[in-house]
């Protein structure tokens, strides 16, 4: 359990750092960010006005990949924060999402991760 708690603290620190650097600090500080046993690599949701980003707990052993998945999910959260809805059949991976990933590449968010 101590390992997961330490990993969750690391993930939270990454969220804070990347929020400041690449999202102008616009993602709410109240966002819950943690590792979890989930089906996908990452999941972003909102419940009762609180955003949640979950990263698959297997990625605790692969921090660079965990950081990449976190950036992906933060992009989803950022677009939701801006009011982007998109089409259901694209699962949030429409043109604006891909433009956001491109913006992150250009800003250097993936340096040392890829």
Secondary structure as UniProt FT lines:
FT   HELIX           2..22
FT   TURN            24..25
FT   TURN            29..30
FT   STRAND          32..36
FT   STRAND          42..47
FT   TURN            48..49
FT   STRAND          50..56
FT   HELIX           57..61
FT   HELIX           63..81
FT   TURN            82..83
FT   HELIX           88..90
FT   TURN            91..92
FT   HELIX           95..107
FT   TURN            108..113
//
